[in-house]
Amino acid sequence: MRIMRGSLARSLGALTLLALLSPPSIAAARGRRAPPPVFSFDSVVAIAQQLASSQYTLPPERVPAWLGRLDAEQYRRIEFDPRANVWGRAPGAFRLTPLLVGFNFRTAVNLSVIDRDRMRTVAATPSMFRFPGVPPPIRPDRALPLSGFRVQAHLSSRRRWDDFLQFQGASYFRAIARGEVFGLSARGLAIDTAEPAGEEFPAFTRFWIEQPRPRARSIVIYALLESRSATGAYRFVVTPGLVTTMDVEVTLFPRRTIRAYGIAPLTSMFLFDASDRGLRDDYRAAVADSDGLEITTNVGEHVWRPLANPAKLQISSFTTEAPRGFGLVQRARQLCDYEDLRAHYELRPSAWVEPERGFGQGAVELIEIPSARATNDNIVAFFQPREPLRRGHAAHFEYRLSWLADPPLPKGFGEVVATRSGASADGKRRFFAIDFAGAGDRIAGLHVAVSASTGTVSDVRLVPNPAIRGFRASFEFAPRRRELSELRLQVTRAGRPVAETWLYRWTAR
């Protein structure tokens, strides 16, 4: 059966009807296995596969004029009335908040909830929301289109409902763990990022959310992804806590052969820090949602690459095999690292990807885009498989995405906690100082190796840093009229690393 875009709702209804034709009692009486659940990941896979064989139609914008005129602050102030609980009166550990279209979120999505043997569409009306200072000029029972949703849980206190998860806009979603505030985002799929022809942004067009049981620790979300080049079925099992985890399962159906694509893409913001302030006149010490890319390679090497806000777009590739893990990380965790009492960058989460099935050979790619504003997400990281997505061939991937303060390193292993750079005393070279914590401050027997792809390195030193119970490695770098150099520093004892490998791309400005 060919499922066209306009037939999606009827097809879902047919899936529900088929599941309900043979209730468990009848199936058991006839000696057959109980029927499958009313909805499952296989249901989304079937829809995505059928849609991939049909022509893609750009979703129309469905934004009431009065919602489309709202600015960012007016849109942010719209609140969902908790008395209009989507789950009804059923007790549970999660609350679901629909998000209206408006401001920059102009494409509507379909949202359904699944409760054991039945599925229903979430319909939103003005009576379900509070509009401070912006009274809606329509009847209170008039249907309003949705752009996504948030999920709440008792993250910090049993008396308080905290937003910890949000899906909204294209295929973007974000989450936090206990004690954090929202920062970087993840996406379902990246296509042609930083390619000359321009990036394609696939979008989640439909969501199905299982109503959690009263004592459930996790919430299960299904999503349908669509774009000009591919369709996809997604399943997220999300567990909030001190570390919020997402077990992600993805099946993609390319409409064309796609060579430039990213699995488990992460998107963040980096404006400046102590490694490179440029000419910025700013009272803050740093402005960033994430300050580094962390990778644990397939052979167990731990790599730290500070982020940059370059003068020209930069693309960097790391490893040739799927790593054990990679992520965009926020290391600086003190208010004094930023001095921003409103943004609280020190509380932004890190996001860590642990590949499981389907990743194979490929590279972790980091894309750094020049930016002059903190409102621009200018950092992208993802895994780019070596094999392209081929038209007519499904591709399946599984990974765990964790939202946390800092991905764990082996006990007693040093991590980079600061990278600083400035002019040398005579102004002819660049001076670099890299602080390591976690491996102690005893430097006897340690060896520092520094290399540069171009230019020369001199005056390499290693000294204790009692303030952080660690040590500082420093060196001077002379570019020798070169525009770019890849710097690498490693600290070892008896030939074995005692801390992360530090990588840095220096560029002339």
DRENVEXZA-331009 format. One record per residue (C-alpha): residue number from 1; residue in one letter; x, y, z. Coordinates in pm, 1 decimal, always signed. Layout:
<voros>
 pos code        u        v        w
 NUM    a        X        Y        Z
...
</voros>
This chain:
<voros>
 pos code        u        v        w
   1    m     +0.0     +0.0     +0.0
   2    r   +141.0   +337.3    -96.6
   3    i    +96.9   +594.2   +176.0
   4    m    +78.4   +948.4    +41.9
   5    r   +125.3  +1251.6   +264.9
   6    g   -245.6  +1329.2   +280.2
   7    s   -321.8   +970.4   +375.0
   8    l    -96.6   +960.2   +680.7
   9    a   -375.0  +1006.3   +937.5
  10    r   -591.5   +740.6   +767.4
  11    s   -296.7   +499.6   +758.8
  12    l   -231.5   +546.6  +1130.0
  13    g   -599.2   +487.6  +1193.8
  14    a   -576.1   +164.3   +996.8
  15    l   -276.9    +52.9  +1203.8
  16    t   -474.1   +116.8  +1521.8
  17    l   -780.1    -64.6  +1389.8
  18    l   -580.7   -372.5  +1290.1
  19    a   -424.8   -388.2  +1635.5
  20    l   -764.3   -367.7  +1802.4
  21    l   -938.7   -630.1  +1585.3
  22    s   -783.0   -912.5  +1787.4
  23    p   -782.0   -815.2  +2155.7
  24    p   -565.4  -1028.9  +2387.1
  25    s   -861.4  -1225.5  +2524.7
  26    i   -974.4  -1343.0  +2178.3
  27    a   -619.6  -1419.0  +2066.3
  28    a   -556.1  -1624.2  +2379.8
  29    a   -886.8  -1815.0  +2338.6
  30    r   -783.3  -1915.3  +1986.0
  31    g   -442.2  -2029.4  +2106.7
  32    r   -251.1  -1759.2  +1917.4
  33    r    +16.3  -1521.0  +2036.0
  34    a   -114.9  -1190.3  +2174.0
  35    p   -130.8   -914.5  +1908.6
  36    p   +138.5   -648.9  +1882.5
  37    p    +92.1   -318.2  +2065.2
  38    v   -127.0    -54.0  +1908.3
  39    f   +183.9   +138.6  +1804.7
  40    s   +556.0    +61.1  +1796.3
  41    f   +881.0   +162.8  +1633.5
  42    d   +796.3    -73.6  +1345.8
  43    s   +486.7   +138.0  +1280.9
  44    v   +699.3   +451.1  +1229.4
  45    v   +949.0   +257.8  +1016.0
  46    a   +665.4   +141.9   +787.5
  47    i   +535.2   +497.7   +746.1
  48    a   +884.3   +638.4   +676.1
  49    q   +954.8   +366.9   +420.6
  50    q   +630.6   +430.9   +232.5
  51    l   +680.1   +808.1   +235.6
  52    a  +1032.7   +769.8    +94.0
  53    s   +882.5   +633.0   -229.0
  54    s   +652.8   +933.5   -274.0
  55    q   +730.9  +1288.1   -379.1
  56    y   +830.0  +1521.1    -98.7
  57    t   +603.9  +1816.6    -31.7
  58    l   +728.9  +2106.9   +177.6
  59    p   +510.3  +2135.7   +491.2
  60    p   +299.8  +2452.5   +473.2
  61    e   +331.4  +2720.5   +737.5
  62    r    +22.0  +2730.6   +956.8
  63    v    +74.1  +3031.9  +1178.7
  64    p   -221.5  +3245.3  +1284.8
  65    a   -135.5  +3608.6  +1212.2
  66    w   -148.8  +3715.7  +1577.2
  67    l    +96.6  +3440.5  +1679.4
  68    g   +324.3  +3520.4  +1387.2
  69    r   +359.8  +3880.6  +1505.2
  70    l   +493.5  +3788.2  +1851.1
  71    d   +853.6  +3876.6  +1930.7
  72    a  +1084.5  +3644.1  +2123.2
  73    e   +989.8  +3779.2  +2467.4
  74    q   +613.6  +3769.5  +2400.9
  75    y   +638.3  +3413.2  +2270.7
  76    r   +849.8  +3302.3  +2567.3
  77    r   +586.9  +3428.5  +2812.0
  78    i   +313.6  +3198.1  +2676.9
  79    e   +249.3  +2935.2  +2944.1
  80    f    +63.0  +2606.4  +2933.4
  81    d   -204.0  +2577.0  +3203.1
  82    p   -106.2  +2271.0  +3413.4
  83    r   -476.2  +2209.0  +3480.9
  84    a   -508.8  +2113.4  +3113.3
  85    n   -282.1  +1811.1  +3167.0
  86    v   -244.4  +1612.4  +2844.6
  87    w   -239.0  +1288.8  +3046.6
  88    g   -568.1  +1378.8  +3216.5
  89    r   -594.6  +1288.3  +3585.8
  90    a   -367.4   +986.6  +3561.1
  91    p    -82.4  +1005.0  +3816.3
  92    g   +268.2   +987.8  +3677.9
  93    a   +626.6  +1106.2  +3690.9
  94    f   +608.8  +1313.6  +3370.9
  95    r   +407.4  +1605.5  +3236.2
  96    l   +371.8  +1694.8  +2869.9
  97    t   +347.1  +2058.3  +2756.3
  98    p   +245.4  +2131.6  +2394.7
  99    l   +423.1  +2428.0  +2231.5
 100    l   +236.8  +2659.0  +1994.0
 101    v   +358.3  +2784.6  +1659.1
 102    g   +474.3  +3145.0  +1663.9
 103    f   +780.5  +3369.8  +1655.5
 104    n  +1045.2  +3170.4  +1456.1
 105    f   +861.0  +2837.2  +1492.5
 106    r   +631.2  +2853.1  +1192.7
 107    t   +587.6  +2490.5  +1083.8
 108    a   +322.2  +2282.3  +1256.4
 109    v   +372.4  +1924.8  +1373.2
 110    n   +125.7  +1651.2  +1465.9
 111    l   +141.6  +1525.7  +1823.1
 112    s    -26.9  +1205.5  +1946.0
 113    v    -21.1  +1019.8  +2275.5
 114    i    -46.6   +643.4  +2317.3
 115    d   -214.1   +489.1  +2619.7
 116    r   -184.5   +110.3  +2604.5
 117    d   -447.6     +9.6  +2346.0
 118    r   -550.8   +351.1  +2214.7
 119    m   -397.3   +650.8  +2044.1
 120    r   -528.4  +1005.6  +2029.6
 121    t   -416.9  +1332.7  +1874.9
 122    v   -332.3  +1620.4  +2107.0
 123    a   -554.1  +1916.3  +2017.9
 124    a   -462.5  +2256.9  +2159.2
 125    t   -699.8  +2547.6  +2221.2
 126    p   -644.7  +2898.7  +2364.4
 127    s   -816.5  +2793.5  +2688.1
 128    m   -521.7  +2560.1  +2758.2
 129    f   -269.3  +2846.9  +2764.7
 130    r   -198.6  +3175.0  +2941.9
 131    f   -108.2  +3470.6  +2719.6
 132    p    +31.5  +3746.7  +2945.8
 133    g    -29.6  +4080.2  +2773.5
 134    v   -129.4  +3913.8  +2445.4
 135    p   -497.0  +3810.5  +2459.3
 136    p   -577.7  +3575.8  +2168.0
 137    p   -828.3  +3731.8  +1924.5
 138    i  -1010.8  +3401.6  +1864.7
 139    r  -1263.8  +3181.2  +2039.8
 140    p  -1125.6  +2983.2  +2338.6
 141    d  -1225.0  +2651.9  +2174.6
 142    r  -1055.7  +2725.4  +1839.9
 143    a   -782.6  +2474.0  +1748.6
 144    l   -425.4  +2606.7  +1745.9
 145    p   -134.0  +2444.3  +1556.9
 146    l   +163.0  +2309.1  +1755.4
 147    s   +534.6  +2343.8  +1685.5
 148    g   +664.1  +2088.4  +1936.7
 149    f   +651.9  +1999.6  +2304.0
 150    r   +831.0  +2003.6  +2638.5
 151    v   +843.5  +1733.9  +2905.2
 152    q   +864.4  +1798.4  +3280.3
 153    a   +971.8  +1576.5  +3568.6
 154    h  +1067.8  +1612.2  +3934.7
 155    l  +1432.8  +1668.5  +3848.3
 156    s  +1548.0  +1880.6  +4143.0
 157    s  +1266.1  +1836.6  +4393.7
 158    r   +954.4  +1624.1  +4440.0
 159    r   +757.9  +1945.0  +4493.0
 160    r   +863.4  +2107.0  +4167.3
 161    w   +805.9  +2022.2  +3802.4
 162    d  +1118.1  +2100.9  +3595.6
 163    d  +1143.0  +2130.0  +3218.6
 164    f  +1412.3  +1882.1  +3115.9
 165    l  +1336.7  +1794.1  +2752.9
 166    q  +1220.9  +1989.7  +2448.4
 167    f  +1157.5  +1901.6  +2083.4
 168    q  +1094.5  +2207.9  +1867.3
 169    g  +1200.6  +2335.7  +1526.0
 170    a  +1318.7  +2119.9  +1231.4
 171    s  +1474.9  +1809.1  +1394.1
 172    y  +1619.3  +1995.9  +1693.6
 173    f  +1583.4  +1874.1  +2050.4
 174    r  +1761.1  +1945.8  +2376.6
 175    a  +1771.2  +1824.2  +2734.4
 176    i  +1932.9  +1889.8  +3069.5
 177    a  +2032.9  +1694.9  +3377.0
 178    r  +1977.6  +1793.0  +3739.6
 179    g  +2121.2  +2135.8  +3826.1
 180    e  +2163.0  +2250.8  +3465.3
 181    v  +1999.4  +2507.4  +3236.3
 182    f  +1926.2  +2458.2  +2867.3
 183    g  +2216.5  +2516.3  +2631.8
 184    l  +2333.7  +2320.6  +2329.4
 185    s  +2097.5  +2118.3  +2109.1
 186    a  +2101.0  +1788.5  +1924.0
 187    r  +1938.8  +1707.8  +1590.1
 188    g  +1791.5  +1403.1  +1426.2
 189    l  +2005.2  +1421.9  +1111.8
 190    a  +2247.4  +1661.5   +941.1
 191    i  +2256.8  +1678.4   +559.7
 192    d  +2507.0  +1879.6   +353.1
 193    t  +2627.1  +2083.8   +651.1
 194    a  +2882.6  +2346.0   +535.8
 195    e  +2851.0  +2224.1   +174.9
 196    p  +2873.5  +2492.3    -98.4
 197    a  +2520.1  +2417.3   -222.6
 198    g  +2376.1  +2490.8   +122.4
 199    e  +2255.7  +2280.3   +413.4
 200    e  +1932.4  +2083.9   +412.1
 201    f  +1737.3  +2076.7   +737.7
 202    p  +1522.4  +1764.8   +782.2
 203    a  +1228.7  +1809.3  +1016.4
 204    f  +1032.3  +1597.8  +1259.7
 205    t   +676.9  +1626.6  +1129.5
 206    r   +495.3  +1389.7  +1363.1
 207    f   +546.3  +1263.6  +1719.7
 208    w   +389.2   +980.7  +1917.7
 209    i   +450.8   +970.6  +2293.0
 210    e   +374.7   +673.9  +2514.1
 211    q   +191.2   +772.0  +2830.8
 212    p   +428.7   +658.7  +3107.8
 213    r   +303.1   +430.2  +3381.7
 214    p   +277.2   +594.3  +3729.4
 215    r   +619.2   +471.6  +3849.7
 216    a   +799.0   +487.3  +3514.7
 217    r  +1154.6   +624.2  +3518.2
 218    s  +1168.0   +679.4  +3141.7
 219    i   +948.2   +827.4  +2871.8
 220    v   +930.9   +682.5  +2517.9
 221    i   +897.6   +913.1  +2216.5
 222    y   +861.7   +818.4  +1848.6
 223    a   +923.1  +1067.6  +1568.1
 224    l   +883.4  +1076.4  +1191.6
 225    l  +1149.9  +1272.5  +1002.7
 226    e  +1102.4  +1411.0   +652.5
 227    s  +1308.5  +1611.0   +406.0
 228    r  +1369.4  +1646.2    +36.3
 229    s  +1646.6  +1384.5    +55.7
 230    a  +1533.1  +1132.6   +317.2
 231    t  +1271.3  +1007.8   +559.7
 232    g  +1340.6   +853.8   +896.6
 233    a  +1189.9   +672.6  +1192.9
 234    y  +1316.6   +756.9  +1543.3
 235    r  +1265.7   +607.9  +1887.6
 236    f  +1390.7   +790.5  +2199.3
 237    v  +1389.8   +634.5  +2546.2
 238    v  +1462.9   +927.4  +2777.9
 239    t  +1557.1   +888.5  +3144.9
 240    p  +1609.2  +1212.1  +3343.1
 241    g  +1833.9  +1243.5  +3646.3
 242    l  +2181.6  +1345.3  +3758.2
 243    v  +2268.7  +1232.8  +3405.6
 244    t  +1982.4  +1244.7  +3155.2
 245    t  +2018.1   +965.9  +2900.3
 246    m  +1855.0   +909.9  +2562.5
 247    d  +1874.3   +570.6  +2396.0
 248    v  +1820.4   +655.8  +2029.9
 249    e  +1722.4   +417.5  +1752.7
 250    v  +1712.2   +545.9  +1393.1
 251    t  +1612.4   +394.5  +1058.0
 252    l  +1668.4   +615.7   +752.6
 253    f  +1527.4   +582.9   +400.1
 254    p  +1718.9   +800.8   +149.9
 255    r  +1530.3   +949.2   -144.4
 256    r  +1867.6  +1006.7   -314.2
 257    t  +2225.7   +903.6   -254.0
 258    i  +2359.5  +1124.8    +26.4
 259    r  +2734.9  +1149.8    +78.7
 260    a  +2759.2  +1443.5   +319.4
 261    y  +2551.8  +1362.0   +626.5
 262    g  +2593.3  +1347.2  +1001.1
 263    i  +2465.7  +1095.3  +1255.5
 264    a  +2399.9  +1215.5  +1612.4
 265    p  +2462.4  +1582.4  +1526.5
 266    l  +2519.7  +1832.2  +1806.6
 267    t  +2484.8  +2208.8  +1768.4
 268    s  +2623.1  +2469.5  +2008.0
 269    m  +2755.8  +2824.0  +2046.1
 270    f  +3110.3  +2946.3  +2105.2
 271    l  +3193.7  +3316.8  +2086.5
 272    f  +3523.4  +3360.1  +2276.6
 273    d  +3723.2  +3254.7  +2581.0
 274    a  +4076.0  +3296.3  +2720.8
 275    s  +4231.3  +3108.4  +2428.8
 276    d  +4127.5  +3379.5  +2180.7
 277    r  +3935.3  +3697.0  +2264.3
 278    g  +4015.9  +3863.2  +1933.1
 279    l  +3928.4  +4233.5  +1940.3
 280    r  +3609.1  +4187.7  +2142.3
 281    d  +3534.9  +4456.2  +2398.6
 282    d  +3327.8  +4257.4  +2649.6
 283    y  +3302.8  +4264.2  +3029.0
 284    r  +3267.2  +3886.8  +3039.3
 285    a  +3562.3  +3648.3  +3057.1
 286    a  +3403.7  +3405.9  +2809.0
 287    v  +3079.4  +3345.9  +2618.6
 288    a  +3007.7  +2986.2  +2521.3
 289    d  +2751.8  +2707.7  +2554.7
 290    s  +3035.6  +2458.8  +2496.1
 291    d  +3411.3  +2513.2  +2510.2
 292    g  +3554.1  +2194.4  +2361.5
 293    l  +3513.2  +1879.1  +2156.0
 294    e  +3598.3  +1563.9  +2349.4
 295    i  +3664.6  +1228.3  +2180.1
 296    t  +3750.7   +883.8  +2308.7
 297    t  +3886.4   +701.2  +2004.6
 298    n  +3825.6   +335.3  +1924.0
 299    v  +4172.1   +251.7  +2065.1
 300    g  +4104.9   +441.0  +2388.8
 301    e  +4295.4   +767.5  +2331.4
 302    h  +4129.8  +1063.5  +2504.2
 303    v  +4137.3  +1379.7  +2294.5
 304    w  +4046.6  +1737.9  +2385.1
 305    r  +4006.8  +2002.0  +2114.0
 306    p  +3922.5  +2357.4  +2234.6
 307    l  +3656.9  +2526.2  +2022.4
 308    a  +3721.8  +2839.4  +1817.9
 309    n  +3526.9  +3121.8  +1658.6
 310    p  +3735.6  +3149.8  +1342.2
 311    a  +3765.1  +3431.2  +1091.3
 312    k  +3677.1  +3179.0   +816.9
 313    l  +3467.0  +2864.6   +827.1
 314    q  +3665.8  +2563.9   +949.5
 315    i  +3601.4  +2191.7   +903.7
 316    s  +3808.7  +1940.0  +1101.7
 317    s  +3796.0  +1558.3  +1091.3
 318    f  +3908.7  +1319.9  +1365.3
 319    t  +3959.1   +939.9  +1366.6
 320    t  +3886.3   +690.4  +1087.7
 321    e  +3674.9   +448.8  +1292.0
 322    a  +3366.3   +502.5  +1502.6
 323    p  +3490.8   +632.6  +1840.4
 324    r  +3387.3   +496.8  +2176.1
 325    g  +3237.1   +836.9  +2242.0
 326    f  +3238.7  +1200.6  +2136.4
 327    g  +3064.6  +1517.8  +2241.2
 328    l  +3052.9  +1891.6  +2282.8
 329    v  +3153.7  +1967.5  +2639.9
 330    q  +3138.5  +2261.1  +2880.9
 331    r  +3446.4  +2237.3  +3106.6
 332    a  +3458.9  +2581.4  +3269.4
 333    r  +3213.1  +2547.4  +3559.8
 334    q  +3258.0  +2856.0  +3778.8
 335    l  +3059.5  +3180.4  +3756.0
 336    c  +3390.3  +3368.4  +3744.9
 337    d  +3473.4  +3185.7  +3420.3
 338    y  +3198.8  +3389.6  +3250.1
 339    e  +3062.7  +3657.1  +3489.2
 340    d  +2720.2  +3645.4  +3324.1
 341    l  +2445.4  +3648.8  +3587.3
 342    r  +2170.0  +3612.8  +3327.8
 343    a  +2294.1  +3344.4  +3087.8
 344    h  +2477.2  +3128.0  +3348.3
 345    y  +2696.0  +2956.4  +3093.3
 346    e  +2861.5  +2765.5  +3377.2
 347    l  +2539.8  +2565.2  +3415.9
 348    r  +2505.8  +2463.2  +3049.1
 349    p  +2508.4  +2086.9  +2985.6
 350    s  +2756.6  +1879.8  +2792.6
 351    a  +2629.1  +1621.2  +2542.0
 352    w  +2806.5  +1287.5  +2498.3
 353    v  +2738.8  +1037.3  +2218.1
 354    e  +2824.0   +668.7  +2257.1
 355    p  +2781.9   +488.7  +1922.5
 356    e  +2639.5   +140.3  +1920.6
 357    r  +2505.7    -32.1  +1608.2
 358    g  +2554.3    +89.6  +1252.0
 359    f  +2827.7   +353.8  +1280.2
 360    g  +3116.0   +160.4  +1119.6
 361    q  +3410.0   +343.7   +964.0
 362    g  +3400.8   +718.6   +937.5
 363    a  +3509.0  +1037.8  +1110.9
 364    v  +3396.8  +1274.9  +1381.5
 365    e  +3356.8  +1609.4  +1207.1
 366    l  +3373.0  +1949.7  +1373.8
 367    i  +3243.7  +2256.7  +1191.5
 368    e  +3323.8  +2601.7  +1332.0
 369    i  +3142.1  +2896.4  +1174.2
 370    p  +3242.0  +3262.4  +1221.0
 371    s  +2993.5  +3442.5  +1444.3
 372    a  +2957.7  +3784.7  +1602.5
 373    r  +2657.6  +3705.3  +1824.9
 374    a  +2587.5  +3469.5  +2111.3
 375    t  +2242.5  +3401.5  +1964.4
 376    n  +2395.8  +3212.0  +1671.7
 377    d  +2469.8  +2841.1  +1700.5
 378    n  +2801.5  +2833.5  +1515.1
 379    i  +2942.2  +2496.9  +1626.3
 380    v  +2837.1  +2160.1  +1479.3
 381    a  +2976.8  +1814.3  +1556.1
 382    f  +2861.7  +1476.3  +1426.4
 383    f  +2977.8  +1137.5  +1303.7
 384    q  +3014.0  +1112.8   +925.4
 385    p  +3008.3   +747.1   +812.6
 386    r  +3241.1   +657.7   +528.1
 387    e  +2963.9   +482.4   +335.6
 388    p  +2703.2   +711.2   +176.8
 389    l  +2331.5   +670.4   +229.2
 390    r  +2213.2   +506.3    -92.3
 391    r  +1873.6   +555.1   -246.4
 392    g  +1653.3   +252.9   -196.2
 393    h  +1863.5   +113.3    +90.7
 394    a  +1760.2   +157.5   +453.4
 395    a  +2027.0   +249.1   +710.9
 396    h  +1994.6   +175.8  +1083.0
 397    f  +2184.9   +342.9  +1367.6
 398    e  +2172.6   +316.8  +1745.9
 399    y  +2345.6   +530.9  +2004.2
 400    r  +2317.6   +664.6  +2356.8
 401    l  +2311.0  +1041.4  +2402.9
 402    s  +2383.3  +1163.9  +2756.2
 403    w  +2327.2  +1515.9  +2888.6
 404    l  +2559.4  +1573.0  +3183.8
 405    a  +2815.6  +1803.5  +3341.0
 406    d  +3128.5  +1630.3  +3211.0
 407    p  +3185.9  +1290.4  +3045.3
 408    p  +3385.0  +1066.2  +3280.5
 409    l  +3753.9   +994.5  +3228.5
 410    p  +3956.8   +710.2  +3386.0
 411    k  +4035.1   +762.2  +3753.5
 412    g  +4360.0   +952.4  +3802.6
 413    f  +4368.8  +1064.1  +3439.6
 414    g  +4427.1  +1432.5  +3368.7
 415    e  +4179.6  +1650.3  +3181.9
 416    v  +4232.3  +1986.2  +3018.1
 417    v  +4064.2  +2250.0  +3234.2
 418    a  +4192.6  +2564.5  +3062.4
 419    t  +4364.4  +2676.7  +2742.8
 420    r  +4516.7  +3024.6  +2738.1
 421    s  +4696.1  +3205.4  +2460.4
 422    g  +4859.2  +3543.6  +2410.6
 423    a  +5157.9  +3721.4  +2263.9
 424    s  +5506.3  +3621.9  +2376.8
 425    a  +5718.1  +3872.9  +2570.3
 426    d  +5878.2  +4007.9  +2252.2
 427    g  +5552.8  +3998.1  +2056.1
 428    k  +5699.5  +3778.4  +1781.7
 429    r  +5545.4  +3448.4  +1882.3
 430    r  +5229.6  +3305.0  +2040.3
 431    f  +5242.1  +3177.4  +2397.1
 432    f  +5018.8  +2884.0  +2497.3
 433    a  +4944.3  +2760.1  +2851.3
 434    i  +4737.3  +2445.1  +2905.0
 435    d  +4623.0  +2345.1  +3254.4
 436    f  +4558.3  +1979.5  +3343.6
 437    a  +4374.5  +1858.9  +3656.0
 438    g  +4297.7  +1511.0  +3783.0
 439    a  +4641.7  +1350.6  +3752.2
 440    g  +4804.1  +1521.7  +4050.7
 441    d  +5071.7  +1791.9  +4057.0
 442    r  +5383.7  +1574.3  +4074.0
 443    i  +5575.9  +1629.6  +3751.3
 444    a  +5875.7  +1404.9  +3819.4
 445    g  +5904.7  +1152.5  +3538.4
 446    l  +5660.2  +1332.5  +3310.5
 447    h  +5748.8  +1413.8  +2950.8
 448    v  +5582.5  +1676.4  +2731.2
 449    a  +5575.4  +1636.0  +2352.6
 450    v  +5453.4  +1928.4  +2139.1
 451    s  +5429.0  +1928.8  +1759.9
 452    a  +5306.7  +2169.7  +1492.3
 453    s  +5208.6  +2087.1  +1133.4
 454    t  +5369.1  +2415.1  +1021.7
 455    g  +5579.9  +2672.5  +1203.2
 456    t  +5811.3  +2600.4  +1496.4
 457    v  +5766.8  +2524.8  +1866.0
 458    s  +6006.9  +2638.5  +2136.8
 459    d  +6048.1  +2682.1  +2512.8
 460    v  +5836.1  +2378.8  +2610.1
 461    r  +5784.6  +2361.5  +2986.5
 462    l  +5589.3  +2168.1  +3249.0
 463    v  +5535.1  +2307.9  +3599.8
 464    p  +5310.0  +2214.5  +3894.9
 465    n  +4989.0  +2413.3  +3936.8
 466    p  +4894.5  +2374.3  +4305.0
 467    a  +4584.7  +2593.9  +4262.9
 468    i  +4414.5  +2314.6  +4068.2
 469    r  +4618.7  +2026.5  +4213.8
 470    g  +4748.5  +1966.0  +3865.5
 471    f  +5014.1  +2092.4  +3627.7
 472    r  +5060.1  +2342.1  +3346.1
 473    a  +5224.4  +2275.2  +3011.3
 474    s  +5337.7  +2577.0  +2810.8
 475    f  +5524.3  +2654.3  +2490.4
 476    e  +5583.6  +2927.5  +2231.9
 477    f  +5482.2  +2897.1  +1869.1
 478    a  +5622.4  +3084.7  +1568.3
 479    p  +5393.1  +3063.2  +1261.8
 480    r  +5671.2  +3144.7  +1011.6
 481    r  +5431.0  +3334.4   +784.4
 482    r  +5189.5  +3042.2   +765.9
 483    e  +4811.9  +3089.0   +782.5
 484    l  +4725.0  +2768.9   +969.3
 485    s  +4889.7  +2511.4  +1191.8
 486    e  +4764.1  +2202.7  +1374.4
 487    l  +4915.4  +2190.7  +1723.6
 488    r  +4936.3  +1875.3  +1935.2
 489    l  +5050.6  +1830.8  +2295.4
 490    q  +5072.2  +1511.9  +2498.7
 491    v  +5199.8  +1444.9  +2850.5
 492    t  +5332.6  +1093.3  +2917.7
 493    r  +5507.4   +887.0  +3183.3
 494    a  +5718.9   +595.0  +3062.5
 495    g  +5559.2   +630.9  +2721.1
 496    r  +5198.4   +613.5  +2847.4
 497    p  +4960.6   +912.5  +2842.5
 498    v  +4871.1  +1052.4  +3184.7
 499    a  +4625.1  +1309.9  +3050.9
 500    e  +4416.5  +1399.1  +2748.8
 501    t  +4583.6  +1467.8  +2417.5
 502    w  +4544.6  +1841.3  +2351.2
 503    l  +4476.3  +1948.5  +1992.1
 504    y  +4446.0  +2305.4  +1866.9
 505    r  +4405.2  +2466.0  +1526.1
 506    w  +4590.8  +2796.9  +1512.3
 507    t  +4484.2  +3035.0  +1235.8
 508    a  +4619.9  +3375.5  +1141.0
 509    r  +4379.8  +3667.4  +1182.4
</voros>
